[in-house]
Amino acid sequence: MPADGRDVVVAQGTTDEDGLVRLDVAPGAYIVIGGEVVGLMGQPSPTPVTVGSAPVSITITYDTGIR
């Protein structure tokens, strides 16, 4: 969703077998929100990201509950 607080989904995707997803969005400030995953504990914190003309990479981490 845009980082200006509007509740708008700009892009969404599903990870591949390697746990990666690619989203193509226009340059701007966004908040990336990881969805719920059955069997994992909760959701990761929202991640702010600023997209420019070059590709941007972020990592979203889930808690597996394994200690």
Phi, psi and omega in degrees: 000153178299147183284000180277006176093352177292139181271073184233128175277120182267323180201153173211157182202175178237138181292154176272189183296343178264002180082018182251149174220144178242129178236130178258116181227160177290155176305143179156184179258133183225166171238121180265128181240116177286137181281171177290145177233123180301130178095349178255160185270103175070197180236154176290161177294146175304141184243115177286141179213140175249125182255130175246217180275343180260154177301148180237140179240134175229160177240129176247127185248132177255150176270117180278344183084355180279126180240000000 
